[in-house]
Amino acid sequence: MRYLAFATDYDGTLAHHGVVDGETVDALRRLKASGRKLILVTGRQMDDLARVFPELPLFDLVVGENGALIYRPERRETRRLADPPPSSFVEELRRRGVEPLAVGQVVVATEQPNERVVIEVIRELGLELQVIFNKGSVMVLPSSVNKASGLQAALDEFSLSPHNVVGIGDAENDHAFLSVCECGVAVANALDAVKQRADHVTEGRASVGVREVIEALISNDLHALEAATLRRHSILLGHAGDDPVVLSPYGSGVILAGPSGGGKSSLARGFLERLADQRYQFCIVDPEGDYDNFAVAVTIGAPDRPPTIGEVMRILEGPHENVAINLLGLRLPERPEFFEQLLPRVHELRARTGRPHWMVVDEAHHLLPSSWGQVDVTLPQALTSTLLITVHPEALAKDVCNQIDVVLAMGAPADVLRPFGGKTDVSLAPGEALIWSRRDGPPRRFRILPGQLERQRHLRKYAAGDLGPNAFYFRGPDGRLNLRAQNLAMFLQIADGVDDETWLHHLRRGDYARWFKTAIKDRELEAAARKAEALGDKPAGEGRRLIRDAIEQRYTAPA
C-alpha cells in the first residue's frame, strides 16, 4: 500500500459551513478501518473545533492552529509546536481596536482588512511573525510555522514519510501541506491557485470531493492517478535527445544489467542520489562493499564485522535515513541466507510504514539465483519498488525475471533483454543505456545522467587528474613536438605556450573537438571547439580564448 495516511483540511473541505455531514463521517470510518491514519490539518483552535465537530475522535491526530500544535483526540492531549504570541503584540492589537481578535495557544487570528494594522504592529515591535491568509481570515504565527511543518511533526509521531500521504484542501493556507504530500488534492470549490498546483482536482465540491478521494483510496490506493498526475515525483535517469527518461518512484520492479565496467554503477548512484534528494528512503544490499562511504546512506557492516538484521531495521525505522548493507563480513554461502532473512523484515516494515521506498540489490545473481528458495513473502510484493543490479541476468531465478517491469541495459542490450522476452538490435555508446518496459512499447536508448558525486569526481579527474592513454598530445604539423596534456589544466597551460602554427594545426584537423568528445566526454566543450574551428582565418588567439573560456566555465579554471 502506497498511501498510509490521509490528511484533510476542515473548513471548505471536510466541512460545509462548519458542519461535517453523516455520509462523510461514514466514509472516514471506512477509511480508518482500511488501516490508514487520519490526520486533520486545520487553522481552527481546538476548543472551537471540538464544539463544532463531535466526531473528532475519528482522527488519530489533529494539527491545529495552522500547524502550531498537535492534539491527540483519544487522550485529549495537546502538544504545542511553537511559543505563544508575545503579550505586547496582542495588547497593541487590542489597543488599536482590531476586531474580531481571537488568541489561541499560539495563533492570533482576525479578518481582512485588519492585516494592514497587524503587519504594521509586527514591524514596529520588531517581531519574527508571519501573516497567513485563509480566504477572509488572517492568522499570525511564528515565522517557521505552517500546515506543512505541523503535518511533518504529526507524521514523525507515526514514523511516516510525506511520500505516503494524500492531502486535500481548498484555500491559501493549504498550499504548504499539499505540496509536501505525495498526492496533493484540491476539492472542486478550491481557489484557482490551489487547483493549479494540486496533483488532482476532485469532481465534487467540499465533502463530496473528500468522499470521492476516500473511495478511490479504499478501492485502488489512488492507482488511477499515478500516470496522469504524479509526474512531479518521477526520478530522472537521463535524456533521450531533449526528452527526459524517468522512473516512477513507486511500484516498478527494475533490473539494471550489463558487463563490468559498463557504467551500471554510475547510473545506479545517480538514481539513488536523486531518490535521496526527494527524500525517498532506500536500502542497498551490497555484497561487495561498492557503496561504502556513499554520502547519502549510512553504511553498516565491514570486511571484519558482518552486519546484523537488527541494526539494519533500527536505521530503517526512522524515515530520514538510508542504509547500505556491506556483506563482505559474511562468507559467500551466508549472503543469500542473510538476504532471505532480511526480505520479510523489510516487507513487514513496508506494510506498516510504506518504507523503505526502494530496495536495491547489487550482485543480484548471487542473492536471487536460479536455485533461489523463496522466502515467506509473495514475490510481486517483495519486488515492488526494487532495483536489481547484475552482470548475469540470465542467472536470476525465473520467477524473479517474470516479475521485472523495467529493464535498464548497458553494454550489449540484446543479451540483457533476452531473459525478459525483449528484443533489440540497438548498439550503445559509452555513457548510454537502453530502457525497456513491458508496458511502454519498444526500447529507447538514452544518455545516462550520473550522480552529482560522480560528476564531481569526473570533473576533478578531467581537470587535474591523469587521463593516462586518453591524454592529448600537441605534436604540430610535422610531428616535431610531443607535449603531453594529461588533463585540462595541462592542456590550457600548453595551449598558451605553443606557437600559432601548432595550435591551428590541431584545431583545423578537429583534434580538440574529438578529444573533448571521446576522452573528456563533454559535448559543450566539443561544441566550443567546433565554434573555434569555424573562425577560419581569424587570429589563433580568438580560438584559444573561446576554448579557454569554455573550459574555465565548465571546470572552474583548473589551471
SETIFI-845768 format. One record per residue (C-alpha): residue number from 1; residue in one letter; x, y negated, z negated. Coordinates in steps of 0.1 Angstrom, whole numbers, plus 5000, padded with zeros to 4 digits. Each point is the difference from the previous one (the first is absolute). Example, Ala and Ser with C-alpha at 12.3 -4.5 7.8 and 13.67 -1.06 7.14 Angstrom:
residues 2
[pt 1,"a",[5123,5045,4922]]
[pt 2,"s",[5014,4966,5007]]
***
This chain:
residues 559
[pt 1,"m",[5000,5000,5000]]
[pt 2,"r",[5014,4966,5011]]
[pt 3,"y",[4978,4976,4980]]
[pt 4,"l",[4999,5007,4963]]
[pt 5,"a",[4986,4967,4988]]
[pt 6,"f",[4973,4976,5010]]
[pt 7,"a",[5004,4963,4990]]
[pt 8,"t",[4971,4977,5005]]
[pt 9,"d",[4992,4963,4995]]
[pt 10,"y",[4967,4993,4981]]
[pt 11,"d",[4981,4969,5011]]
[pt 12,"g",[4991,5000,5037]]
[pt 13,"t",[5014,5035,5004]]
[pt 14,"l",[4987,5026,4974]]
[pt 15,"a",[4974,4976,4987]]
[pt 16,"h",[4973,4979,5017]]
[pt 17,"h",[4992,4968,4980]]
[pt 18,"g",[5019,5016,4971]]
[pt 19,"v",[4980,5032,4999]]
[pt 20,"v",[5011,5035,5012]]
[pt 21,"d",[4971,5021,5013]]
[pt 22,"g",[4992,5036,4991]]
[pt 23,"e",[5010,5015,5033]]
[pt 24,"t",[5035,4985,4997]]
[pt 25,"v",[5003,5012,4964]]
[pt 26,"d",[4991,5035,5012]]
[pt 27,"a",[5026,4998,5028]]
[pt 28,"l",[5027,4989,4974]]
[pt 29,"r",[4991,5031,4979]]
[pt 30,"r",[5004,5023,5030]]
[pt 31,"l",[5034,4984,5009]]
[pt 32,"k",[5012,5004,4964]]
[pt 33,"a",[4989,5037,5001]]
[pt 34,"s",[5023,5005,5030]]
[pt 35,"g",[5030,4995,4977]]
[pt 36,"r",[5008,4964,5010]]
[pt 37,"k",[5007,4972,4976]]
[pt 38,"l",[4977,4970,5001]]
[pt 39,"i",[5015,4965,4993]]
[pt 40,"l",[4979,4968,4999]]
[pt 41,"v",[5020,4969,5010]]
[pt 42,"t",[4982,4968,4991]]
[pt 43,"g",[5004,4964,4992]]
[pt 44,"r",[4973,5002,4972]]
[pt 45,"q",[5007,4999,4963]]
[pt 46,"m",[4993,5033,4982]]
[pt 47,"d",[4972,4989,4977]]
[pt 48,"d",[4981,4985,5030]]
[pt 49,"l",[5007,5032,5021]]
[pt 50,"a",[4988,5023,4972]]
[pt 51,"r",[4968,4980,4997]]
[pt 52,"v",[4990,5002,5037]]
[pt 53,"f",[5013,5035,5007]]
[pt 54,"p",[4991,5026,4974]]
[pt 55,"e",[5014,5029,5021]]
[pt 56,"l",[5035,4986,4995]]
[pt 57,"p",[5012,5033,4984]]
[pt 58,"l",[4998,5016,5034]]
[pt 59,"f",[5033,4983,5008]]
[pt 60,"d",[5033,5015,4987]]
[pt 61,"l",[5015,4965,4998]]
[pt 62,"v",[4989,4964,5005]]
[pt 63,"v",[5024,4973,5012]]
[pt 64,"g",[4984,4969,4986]]
[pt 65,"e",[5005,4962,5002]]
[pt 66,"n",[5014,5003,5035]]
[pt 67,"g",[5030,5022,4990]]
[pt 68,"a",[5007,4986,4965]]
[pt 69,"l",[4989,5030,4979]]
[pt 70,"i",[4991,5037,5001]]
[pt 71,"y",[4970,5014,4982]]
[pt 72,"r",[4993,5037,4992]]
[pt 73,"p",[4963,5004,4998]]
[pt 74,"e",[5002,5035,4985]]
[pt 75,"r",[5019,4987,4970]]
[pt 76,"r",[4989,4963,5002]]
[pt 77,"e",[5037,4990,4999]]
[pt 78,"t",[5014,4969,5016]]
[pt 79,"r",[5036,4994,5010]]
[pt 80,"r",[5009,4964,5010]]
[pt 81,"l",[5025,4998,5028]]
[pt 82,"a",[5009,4963,4996]]
[pt 83,"d",[5000,4973,4974]]
[pt 84,"p",[4969,4980,4992]]
[pt 85,"p",[4997,4964,5014]]
[pt 86,"p",[5017,4972,4980]]
[pt 87,"s",[4975,4983,4977]]
[pt 88,"s",[5012,4966,5012]]
[pt 89,"f",[4989,5010,5036]]
[pt 90,"v",[4965,5010,4989]]
[pt 91,"e",[4996,4969,4977]]
[pt 92,"e",[5010,4977,5028]]
[pt 93,"l",[4975,5015,5024]]
[pt 94,"r",[4973,4996,4974]]
[pt 95,"r",[5011,4964,4993]]
[pt 96,"r",[4996,4992,5038]]
[pt 97,"g",[4965,5015,5000]]
[pt 98,"v",[5007,5031,5022]]
[pt 99,"e",[4967,5020,5000]]
[pt 100,"p",[4992,5028,5001]]
[pt 101,"l",[5031,5013,4982]]
[pt 102,"a",[5005,5036,4989]]
[pt 103,"v",[5030,5011,4981]]
[pt 104,"g",[5008,5037,4999]]
[pt 105,"q",[5029,5019,4984]]
[pt 106,"v",[5023,4987,5028]]
[pt 107,"v",[4979,4984,5027]]
[pt 108,"v",[4985,4965,5001]]
[pt 109,"a",[4971,4998,5024]]
[pt 110,"t",[4980,4972,5015]]
[pt 111,"e",[4983,4991,5033]]
[pt 112,"q",[5008,4979,5030]]
[pt 113,"p",[5007,4971,5004]]
[pt 114,"n",[5016,5000,4965]]
[pt 115,"e",[5032,5015,5016]]
[pt 116,"r",[5013,4964,5006]]
[pt 117,"v",[4999,4992,4963]]
[pt 118,"v",[5014,5034,4991]]
[pt 119,"i",[5030,4996,5023]]
[pt 120,"e",[5007,4965,4987]]
[pt 121,"v",[5000,5012,4964]]
[pt 122,"i",[5023,5029,5008]]
[pt 123,"r",[5024,4976,5017]]
[pt 124,"e",[4999,4974,4972]]
[pt 125,"l",[5007,5027,4973]]
[pt 126,"g",[5027,5017,5021]]
[pt 127,"l",[4984,5034,4997]]
[pt 128,"e",[5007,5032,5020]]
[pt 129,"l",[4964,5007,5008]]
[pt 130,"q",[4984,5008,5033]]
[pt 131,"v",[4965,4993,5014]]
[pt 132,"i",[4981,5029,5016]]
[pt 133,"f",[4968,4995,5019]]
[pt 134,"n",[4971,5025,5001]]
[pt 135,"k",[4974,4985,5023]]
[pt 136,"g",[4987,4971,4979]]
[pt 137,"s",[5018,5010,4968]]
[pt 138,"v",[5034,4986,4989]]
[pt 139,"m",[5022,5022,4978]]
[pt 140,"v",[5032,4989,4983]]
[pt 141,"l",[5026,5027,4991]]
[pt 142,"p",[5037,5004,4993]]
[pt 143,"s",[5020,4997,5033]]
[pt 144,"s",[5008,5038,5002]]
[pt 145,"v",[4965,5013,4993]]
[pt 146,"n",[4975,5010,5027]]
[pt 147,"k",[4978,5030,5008]]
[pt 148,"a",[5030,5018,5017]]
[pt 149,"s",[5022,4998,4968]]
[pt 150,"g",[4971,5011,4979]]
[pt 151,"l",[4992,5030,5023]]
[pt 152,"q",[5037,5010,4999]]
[pt 153,"a",[4999,5000,4962]]
[pt 154,"a",[4969,5022,5001]]
[pt 155,"l",[5015,5024,5024]]
[pt 156,"d",[5032,5003,4979]]
[pt 157,"e",[4978,5014,4972]]
[pt 158,"f",[4990,5029,5023]]
[pt 159,"s",[5034,5003,5016]]
[pt 160,"l",[4983,4993,5033]]
[pt 161,"s",[5014,4981,5030]]
[pt 162,"p",[4981,4973,5019]]
[pt 163,"h",[5005,5023,5030]]
[pt 164,"n",[4973,5023,4986]]
[pt 165,"v",[4974,4973,4994]]
[pt 166,"v",[4971,4987,5020]]
[pt 167,"g",[4990,4964,4991]]
[pt 168,"i",[4969,4981,5009]]
[pt 169,"g",[4990,4963,4996]]
[pt 170,"d",[4985,4969,5015]]
[pt 171,"a",[5017,4967,4989]]
[pt 172,"e",[5032,4980,5000]]
[pt 173,"n",[5012,5014,4967]]
[pt 174,"d",[4997,5036,5014]]
[pt 175,"h",[5027,4994,5027]]
[pt 176,"a",[5029,5008,4976]]
[pt 177,"f",[4987,5034,4987]]
[pt 178,"l",[4986,5011,5034]]
[pt 179,"s",[5034,4994,5017]]
[pt 180,"v",[5018,5024,4976]]
[pt 181,"c",[4975,5028,5003]]
[pt 182,"e",[5007,5027,5027]]
[pt 183,"c",[4966,4992,5014]]
[pt 184,"g",[4985,4966,4994]]
[pt 185,"v",[4963,4997,5009]]
[pt 186,"a",[4979,4969,5003]]
[pt 187,"v",[4962,5002,4996]]
[pt 188,"a",[4979,4986,5029]]
[pt 189,"n",[4992,4969,4980]]
[pt 190,"a",[5036,4992,4992]]
[pt 191,"l",[5016,4967,5010]]
[pt 192,"d",[5014,5000,5036]]
[pt 193,"a",[5036,4996,4987]]
[pt 194,"v",[4996,5032,4979]]
[pt 195,"k",[4985,5019,5029]]
[pt 196,"q",[5028,4990,5023]]
[pt 197,"r",[5027,5014,4977]]
[pt 198,"a",[4981,5031,4989]]
[pt 199,"d",[5008,5035,5014]]
[pt 200,"h",[4962,5006,5004]]
[pt 201,"v",[4968,4981,4998]]
[pt 202,"t",[4968,5018,4989]]
[pt 203,"e",[4968,4999,5019]]
[pt 204,"g",[4980,4994,4969]]
[pt 205,"r",[5000,4969,4977]]
[pt 206,"a",[5012,5001,4964]]
[pt 207,"s",[4988,5032,4982]]
[pt 208,"v",[4988,5016,5032]]
[pt 209,"g",[5035,4997,5014]]
[pt 210,"v",[5015,5014,4968]]
[pt 211,"r",[4977,5030,5002]]
[pt 212,"e",[5011,5004,5037]]
[pt 213,"v",[5037,5002,4989]]
[pt 214,"i",[4992,5023,4971]]
[pt 215,"e",[4982,5025,5022]]
[pt 216,"a",[5029,5000,5025]]
[pt 217,"l",[5025,5006,4972]]
[pt 218,"i",[4980,5030,4986]]
[pt 219,"s",[4994,5015,5034]]
[pt 220,"n",[5034,4997,5017]]
[pt 221,"d",[5024,4978,4979]]
[pt 222,"l",[4995,4972,5026]]
[pt 223,"h",[5017,5021,5026]]
[pt 224,"a",[4981,4983,5028]]
[pt 225,"l",[5018,4967,4992]]
[pt 226,"e",[5035,5014,5004]]
[pt 227,"a",[5007,4995,5037]]
[pt 228,"a",[4978,4969,5005]]
[pt 229,"t",[5008,4977,4970]]
[pt 230,"l",[5031,5011,4980]]
[pt 231,"r",[5028,4992,5025]]
[pt 232,"r",[5015,4974,4976]]
[pt 233,"h",[5015,5029,4980]]
[pt 234,"s",[5015,5019,5029]]
[pt 235,"i",[5037,5008,4996]]
[pt 236,"l",[5022,4989,5029]]
[pt 237,"l",[5024,5025,5016]]
[pt 238,"g",[5012,4981,5030]]
[pt 239,"h",[4989,4986,5033]]
[pt 240,"a",[4990,5014,5034]]
[pt 241,"g",[5008,4969,5021]]
[pt 242,"d",[4982,4972,4982]]
[pt 243,"d",[4975,5023,4984]]
[pt 244,"p",[5005,5010,4963]]
[pt 245,"v",[5001,5038,4993]]
[pt 246,"v",[4984,5006,4965]]
[pt 247,"l",[4989,5027,4977]]
[pt 248,"s",[4969,4999,4978]]
[pt 249,"p",[5011,4998,4964]]
[pt 250,"y",[4975,5028,4991]]
[pt 251,"g",[4991,5034,5010]]
[pt 252,"s",[5024,5012,5027]]
[pt 253,"g",[5023,5030,4999]]
[pt 254,"v",[5031,4988,5018]]
[pt 255,"i",[5031,5018,5012]]
[pt 256,"l",[5033,4983,5009]]
[pt 257,"a",[5023,5023,5019]]
[pt 258,"g",[5031,5000,5022]]
[pt 259,"p",[5037,5009,4999]]
[pt 260,"s",[5024,4989,4973]]
[pt 261,"g",[5013,4965,5007]]
[pt 262,"g",[4971,4992,5022]]
[pt 263,"g",[4986,4971,4979]]
[pt 264,"k",[4975,5018,4978]]
[pt 265,"s",[5014,4984,4968]]
[pt 266,"s",[4998,4965,5015]]
[pt 267,"l",[4963,5005,5009]]
[pt 268,"a",[4991,5016,4967]]
[pt 269,"r",[5018,4973,4979]]
[pt 270,"g",[4983,4972,5019]]
[pt 271,"f",[4966,5016,4995]]
[pt 272,"l",[5007,5005,4963]]
[pt 273,"e",[5012,4964,4995]]
[pt 274,"r",[4969,4987,5016]]
[pt 275,"l",[4978,5023,4978]]
[pt 276,"a",[5018,4985,4970]]
[pt 277,"d",[4996,4964,5014]]
[pt 278,"q",[4962,5006,5000]]
[pt 279,"r",[5002,5017,4966]]
[pt 280,"y",[4989,5035,5010]]
[pt 281,"q",[5016,5025,4977]]
[pt 282,"f",[5020,5029,5014]]
[pt 283,"c",[5018,5031,4988]]
[pt 284,"i",[5030,5013,5020]]
[pt 285,"v",[5011,5037,4997]]
[pt 286,"d",[5037,4997,5009]]
[pt 287,"p",[5019,5034,5002]]
[pt 288,"e",[5033,4985,5012]]
[pt 289,"g",[5002,4968,4979]]
[pt 290,"d",[4996,4978,5031]]
[pt 291,"y",[4979,4974,4981]]
[pt 292,"d",[5023,4995,4971]]
[pt 293,"n",[5002,4963,4992]]
[pt 294,"f",[4971,4992,5023]]
[pt 295,"a",[4991,4966,4987]]
[pt 296,"v",[4962,5003,5000]]
[pt 297,"a",[4999,5033,4980]]
[pt 298,"v",[5011,5014,4967]]
[pt 299,"t",[5023,5030,5005]]
[pt 300,"i",[4998,5029,4977]]
[pt 301,"g",[5023,5031,5002]]
[pt 302,"a",[5036,5003,5009]]
[pt 303,"p",[5025,5027,5011]]
[pt 304,"d",[5008,5007,4964]]
[pt 305,"r",[4965,4994,4986]]
[pt 306,"p",[4969,5015,5015]]
[pt 307,"p",[4967,4980,4999]]
[pt 308,"t",[4971,5011,4979]]
[pt 309,"i",[4963,4998,5011]]
[pt 310,"g",[4992,4983,4967]]
[pt 311,"e",[5023,4970,5007]]
[pt 312,"v",[4986,4998,5036]]
[pt 313,"m",[4964,4998,4987]]
[pt 314,"r",[5009,4975,4972]]
[pt 315,"i",[5014,4976,5027]]
[pt 316,"l",[4970,5005,5023]]
[pt 317,"e",[4974,4994,4972]]
[pt 318,"g",[5007,4963,5004]]
[pt 319,"p",[4988,4985,5033]]
[pt 320,"h",[5029,4977,5005]]
[pt 321,"e",[5030,5025,5003]]
[pt 322,"n",[5011,5022,5029]]
[pt 323,"v",[5021,5031,4995]]
[pt 324,"a",[5027,5019,5020]]
[pt 325,"i",[5006,5035,4986]]
[pt 326,"n",[5035,5012,5007]]
[pt 327,"l",[5001,5038,5001]]
[pt 328,"l",[5037,5005,5003]]
[pt 329,"g",[5002,5012,4964]]
[pt 330,"l",[4978,5030,5009]]
[pt 331,"r",[5013,5031,5018]]
[pt 332,"l",[4986,5004,5035]]
[pt 333,"p",[4975,5028,4990]]
[pt 334,"e",[4987,4978,4972]]
[pt 335,"r",[4991,4970,5021]]
[pt 336,"p",[4968,5015,5017]]
[pt 337,"e",[4989,5012,4966]]
[pt 338,"f",[5004,4966,4985]]
[pt 339,"f",[4980,4985,5029]]
[pt 340,"e",[4972,5025,4995]]
[pt 341,"q",[4998,4991,4963]]
[pt 342,"l",[5001,4963,5008]]
[pt 343,"l",[4973,4999,5027]]
[pt 344,"p",[4969,5009,4979]]
[pt 345,"r",[5011,4975,4973]]
[pt 346,"v",[5002,4973,5026]]
[pt 347,"h",[4967,5011,5014]]
[pt 348,"e",[4984,4997,4966]]
[pt 349,"l",[5013,4965,4995]]
[pt 350,"r",[4988,4990,5034]]
[pt 351,"a",[4965,5013,4992]]
[pt 352,"r",[5000,4980,4968]]
[pt 353,"t",[5017,4967,5012]]
[pt 354,"g",[5003,5002,5038]]
[pt 355,"r",[5038,4999,4995]]
[pt 356,"p",[5027,5005,5011]]
[pt 357,"h",[4986,4986,5033]]
[pt 358,"w",[5027,5019,5020]]
[pt 359,"m",[5020,5032,4996]]
[pt 360,"v",[5033,5002,5020]]
[pt 361,"v",[5016,5034,5004]]
[pt 362,"d",[5035,5000,5015]]
[pt 363,"e",[5015,5032,5014]]
[pt 364,"a",[4964,5013,5001]]
[pt 365,"h",[5010,5032,5018]]
[pt 366,"h",[5017,5011,4968]]
[pt 367,"l",[4971,4992,4977]]
[pt 368,"l",[4971,5010,5023]]
[pt 369,"p",[5016,5029,5020]]
[pt 370,"s",[4980,5025,5021]]
[pt 371,"s",[5001,5023,4970]]
[pt 372,"w",[4985,4974,4977]]
[pt 373,"g",[4976,5013,4974]]
[pt 374,"q",[4973,4973,4995]]
[pt 375,"v",[4996,4985,4966]]
[pt 376,"d",[4967,4996,4983]]
[pt 377,"v",[4990,4970,5021]]
[pt 378,"t",[4981,5000,5032]]
[pt 379,"l",[5024,4992,5028]]
[pt 380,"p",[4981,4971,5017]]
[pt 381,"q",[4998,4982,4966]]
[pt 382,"a",[5037,5007,4993]]
[pt 383,"l",[5011,4985,5033]]
[pt 384,"t",[4978,4968,4998]]
[pt 385,"s",[5022,4969,5004]]
[pt 386,"t",[5031,5022,5002]]
[pt 387,"l",[5031,4995,5021]]
[pt 388,"l",[5021,5031,5008]]
[pt 389,"i",[5035,4995,5013]]
[pt 390,"t",[5019,5029,5017]]
[pt 391,"v",[5025,5009,5027]]
[pt 392,"h",[4982,5033,5005]]
[pt 393,"p",[4962,4995,5005]]
[pt 394,"e",[4998,5035,5015]]
[pt 395,"a",[5010,5014,4966]]
[pt 396,"l",[4971,4985,4981]]
[pt 397,"a",[4971,5022,4987]]
[pt 398,"k",[4974,5003,5028]]
[pt 399,"d",[4972,4988,4976]]
[pt 400,"v",[5021,4969,4994]]
[pt 401,"c",[5003,4993,5037]]
[pt 402,"n",[4963,5004,5005]]
[pt 403,"q",[4993,4972,4974]]
[pt 404,"i",[5023,4974,5016]]
[pt 405,"d",[4981,4971,5015]]
[pt 406,"v",[5029,4978,5013]]
[pt 407,"v",[5034,5010,5014]]
[pt 408,"l",[5030,4976,5001]]
[pt 409,"a",[5026,5015,5023]]
[pt 410,"m",[5036,4990,5004]]
[pt 411,"g",[5028,5014,5022]]
[pt 412,"a",[4983,5027,5021]]
[pt 413,"p",[4963,4992,4997]]
[pt 414,"a",[4987,5029,5021]]
[pt 415,"d",[5016,5025,4975]]
[pt 416,"v",[4985,4982,4971]]
[pt 417,"l",[4965,4999,5014]]
[pt 418,"r",[4999,5036,5010]]
[pt 419,"p",[4991,5016,4966]]
[pt 420,"f",[4971,4975,4997]]
[pt 421,"g",[4985,5007,5035]]
[pt 422,"g",[5012,4967,5015]]
[pt 423,"k",[5019,4995,5032]]
[pt 424,"t",[5021,4973,5015]]
[pt 425,"d",[5028,4994,5026]]
[pt 426,"v",[5010,4967,4984]]
[pt 427,"s",[5037,4995,4993]]
[pt 428,"l",[5011,4977,4972]]
[pt 429,"a",[5028,4974,4997]]
[pt 430,"p",[5018,4994,4967]]
[pt 431,"g",[4978,4981,4976]]
[pt 432,"e",[4968,5013,5016]]
[pt 433,"a",[4975,5025,4988]]
[pt 434,"l",[4968,5015,5013]]
[pt 435,"i",[4966,5001,4982]]
[pt 436,"w",[4973,5025,5008]]
[pt 437,"s",[4967,5004,4982]]
[pt 438,"r",[4975,5029,5004]]
[pt 439,"r",[4973,4974,5002]]
[pt 440,"d",[5015,4971,5019]]
[pt 441,"g",[5008,5013,5034]]
[pt 442,"p",[5034,5002,5018]]
[pt 443,"p",[5034,4995,4982]]
[pt 444,"r",[5015,4965,4999]]
[pt 445,"r",[5036,4990,5000]]
[pt 446,"f",[5010,4972,4977]]
[pt 447,"r",[5030,4982,4986]]
[pt 448,"i",[5003,5006,4963]]
[pt 449,"l",[5002,4972,4974]]
[pt 450,"p",[5026,5010,4974]]
[pt 451,"g",[4997,4989,4964]]
[pt 452,"q",[5013,4967,4987]]
[pt 453,"l",[5028,5017,4981]]
[pt 454,"e",[5010,5020,5031]]
[pt 455,"r",[5000,4968,5021]]
[pt 456,"q",[5021,4982,4974]]
[pt 457,"r",[5025,5030,5001]]
[pt 458,"h",[5002,4998,5037]]
[pt 459,"l",[5004,4963,5000]]
[pt 460,"r",[5030,5003,4977]]
[pt 461,"k",[5014,5028,5022]]
[pt 462,"y",[4996,4981,5032]]
[pt 463,"a",[5012,4967,4985]]
[pt 464,"a",[5030,5011,4980]]
[pt 465,"g",[5004,5038,5001]]
[pt 466,"d",[5018,5022,5024]]
[pt 467,"l",[4980,5013,5030]]
[pt 468,"g",[5027,5026,5009]]
[pt 469,"p",[4997,5012,5036]]
[pt 470,"n",[4973,4974,5006]]
[pt 471,"a",[5024,4971,4995]]
[pt 472,"f",[5002,4974,5028]]
[pt 473,"y",[5033,4996,5019]]
[pt 474,"f",[5010,4968,5017]]
[pt 475,"r",[5023,5012,5028]]
[pt 476,"g",[4997,4973,5027]]
[pt 477,"p",[4998,5002,5038]]
[pt 478,"d",[5033,5020,5004]]
[pt 479,"g",[4999,5020,4968]]
[pt 480,"r",[5028,4979,4986]]
[pt 481,"l",[4984,4998,4965]]
[pt 482,"n",[4989,5025,4975]]
[pt 483,"l",[4983,4979,4973]]
[pt 484,"r",[4977,5021,4978]]
[pt 485,"a",[4969,4984,4984]]
[pt 486,"q",[4989,5026,4975]]
[pt 487,"n",[4970,4978,4989]]
[pt 488,"l",[4982,4968,5008]]
[pt 489,"a",[5023,4979,4977]]
[pt 490,"m",[5031,5011,5019]]
[pt 491,"f",[4981,4996,5033]]
[pt 492,"l",[4994,4963,4993]]
[pt 493,"q",[5036,4995,4988]]
[pt 494,"i",[5015,5016,5032]]
[pt 495,"a",[4974,4983,5023]]
[pt 496,"d",[5011,4966,4986]]
[pt 497,"g",[5037,5008,5008]]
[pt 498,"v",[4999,5018,5034]]
[pt 499,"d",[5005,4980,5032]]
[pt 500,"d",[4971,4990,5021]]
[pt 501,"e",[5009,5025,5028]]
[pt 502,"t",[4998,5029,4976]]
[pt 503,"w",[4968,4987,4984]]
[pt 504,"l",[4982,4995,5033]]
[pt 505,"h",[5013,5034,5014]]
[pt 506,"h",[4980,5019,4973]]
[pt 507,"l",[4971,4976,5001]]
[pt 508,"r",[4995,5004,5038]]
[pt 509,"r",[5003,5038,4998]]
[pt 510,"g",[4972,5001,4974]]
[pt 511,"d",[5024,5015,4974]]
[pt 512,"y",[4987,4979,4971]]
[pt 513,"a",[4964,5006,5007]]
[pt 514,"r",[5006,5038,5004]]
[pt 515,"w",[5020,5001,4967]]
[pt 516,"f",[4973,4981,4981]]
[pt 517,"k",[4974,5024,5014]]
[pt 518,"t",[5018,5034,4995]]
[pt 519,"a",[5023,4994,4971]]
[pt 520,"i",[4984,4972,4980]]
[pt 521,"k",[4965,5011,5010]]
[pt 522,"d",[4988,4964,4999]]
[pt 523,"r",[4976,4990,5028]]
[pt 524,"e",[5002,4963,4991]]
[pt 525,"l",[5038,4999,5003]]
[pt 526,"e",[4997,5018,5033]]
[pt 527,"a",[4975,4974,5012]]
[pt 528,"a",[5024,4972,4989]]
[pt 529,"a",[5028,5016,5020]]
[pt 530,"r",[4978,5002,5031]]
[pt 531,"k",[4992,4963,4996]]
[pt 532,"a",[5038,4993,4998]]
[pt 533,"e",[5005,5020,5032]]
[pt 534,"a",[4973,4980,5017]]
[pt 535,"l",[5020,4968,4994]]
[pt 536,"g",[5020,5008,5031]]
[pt 537,"d",[5028,4976,5007]]
[pt 538,"k",[4995,4978,4969]]
[pt 539,"p",[5030,4997,4977]]
[pt 540,"a",[5009,5032,4979]]
[pt 541,"g",[4995,4980,4968]]
[pt 542,"e",[4962,4998,5006]]
[pt 543,"g",[4997,5038,5001]]
[pt 544,"r",[5022,5004,4970]]
[pt 545,"r",[4979,4976,4980]]
[pt 546,"l",[4967,5016,5010]]
[pt 547,"i",[5012,5035,4989]]
[pt 548,"r",[5017,4987,4969]]
[pt 549,"d",[4968,4982,4989]]
[pt 550,"a",[4979,5032,5006]]
[pt 551,"i",[5024,5021,4979]]
[pt 552,"e",[5002,4974,4972]]
[pt 553,"q",[4963,4996,4999]]
[pt 554,"r",[4994,5038,4998]]
[pt 555,"y",[5029,5010,4978]]
[pt 556,"t",[5005,4969,4978]]
[pt 557,"a",[5033,4988,5015]]
[pt 558,"p",[5021,5032,4992]]
[pt 559,"a",[5032,4984,5010]]
***
